[in-house]
Amino acid sequence: MKRTWTIIGVNDVRASFEWYQSLFGQPETAPEHDDFGQLLDSDGTVLLCLHAWGAHEHPSLMSPDRATPGNGLLLFFRVDDFDPALQRARGLVPRLEEEPHMNPNTRTKEFAVRDLDGYYVTISAL
């Protein structure tokens, strides 16, 4: 088995950690570090890593001023609780980027939001 660990640069790891936990309906916990946190599924699978801009001198994570956050990146999550996720999302953002609809390619319901750092996040029914 292979897994990918998607890492995104964020302005505030703790705030983004709480935002994604709310979106996924997870119990609130704190990231392990001020500059890095891993959101885990109930089975321990890494869902998303949040990395503070400029920490550890990674070239692609130096500053949001050098690259627009989310440019060329679509965070796409498949969830087994689509309707509750939609309700949680509506409580987190002022408006959805895409209202719920049927994606003709995946043949599943999906919607999209922007996170605290402007990343485009699509939630799709499993």
C-alpha positions in Angstrom: 0.0 0.0 0.0 1.1 3.5 -0.7 -0.1 6.8 0.8 0.5 10.4 0.0 1.1 13.0 2.7 -0.2 16.3 1.3 1.5 19.2 3.0 0.2 22.7 2.6 1.6 26.0 3.8 -0.7 27.9 6.3 -0.5 31.1 8.2 -1.7 29.7 11.5 -1.3 25.9 12.0 -3.5 25.8 15.1 -6.4 27.7 13.5 -6.2 25.7 10.3 -6.0 22.5 12.3 -9.2 23.4 14.2 -10.9 24.4 10.9 -10.2 21.1 9.2 -11.1 19.1 12.3 -14.5 21.0 12.3 -14.9 20.3 8.6 -14.2 16.6 9.0 -16.3 16.3 12.2 -13.3 15.2 14.3 -12.8 15.7 18.0 -10.7 18.8 18.7 -7.1 18.1 19.4 -4.0 20.3 19.2 -1.3 19.9 16.5 1.9 18.4 17.8 3.9 21.5 17.0 3.3 25.2 16.5 4.7 25.0 13.0 3.4 21.5 11.9 0.4 19.3 12.4 -1.0 16.1 10.9 -4.7 15.6 10.6 -5.3 11.8 11.0 -8.3 9.7 10.2 -9.7 7.3 12.8 -7.4 4.5 11.5 -4.3 6.7 11.7 -4.1 7.5 8.0 -2.7 11.0 7.4 -5.4 13.1 5.8 -3.5 16.4 5.5 -0.4 18.0 6.9 -0.4 21.7 7.8 3.0 23.5 7.7 3.7 27.0 8.9 5.0 29.3 6.1 8.7 29.8 6.5 9.4 27.1 9.1 12.3 24.7 8.3 13.3 26.5 5.2 11.6 24.2 2.7 11.9 26.1 -0.7 8.2 25.7 -1.7 6.9 26.7 1.7 8.9 29.8 2.4 6.2 32.5 2.0 2.7 32.9 0.6 4.0 36.1 -0.9 6.3 34.1 -3.2 3.6 31.8 -4.4 -0.2 32.1 -4.2 -1.6 29.5 -1.8 -3.6 26.9 -3.7 -2.3 27.8 -7.1 -2.3 24.6 -9.0 -3.6 22.6 -6.0 -7.0 21.2 -5.4 -7.6 19.5 -2.1 -10.1 16.7 -2.8 -11.5 14.6 0.0 -13.9 11.7 -0.2 -16.1 11.4 3.0 -18.5 8.8 4.3 -20.7 11.5 6.0 -21.4 13.9 3.1 -24.6 15.5 4.4 -23.2 16.2 7.9 -19.9 17.5 6.2 -22.0 19.9 4.1 -23.7 21.2 7.2 -20.4 21.6 9.0 -18.9 23.4 6.0 -21.8 25.9 5.9 -21.0 26.8 9.5 -17.3 27.4 8.7 -17.5 29.6 5.6 -19.7 32.5 4.5 -20.5 30.9 1.2 -19.7 27.7 -0.7 -17.4 28.0 -3.7 -19.6 25.3 -5.4 -23.0 24.3 -4.2 -23.7 20.5 -3.8 -24.0 18.9 -7.2 -23.5 15.6 -9.0 -20.0 15.4 -10.6 -20.5 13.6 -13.9 -16.9 12.3 -13.8 -16.9 10.7 -10.4 -20.7 10.2 -10.3 -20.8 11.4 -6.7 -22.2 14.4 -5.0 -19.7 17.1 -4.1 -19.3 20.7 -3.0 -16.4 23.1 -2.6 -15.2 25.6 -0.1 -12.1 27.8 0.5 -10.1 27.2 3.7 -8.6 29.9 6.0 -5.6 30.3 3.6 -7.6 30.3 0.4 -7.0 26.7 -0.6 -9.8 25.3 -2.8 -11.3 22.2 -0.9 -13.7 19.8 -2.6 -15.7 17.4 -0.5 -17.0 14.4 -2.4 -19.3 11.6 -1.2 -17.6 8.3 -0.8 
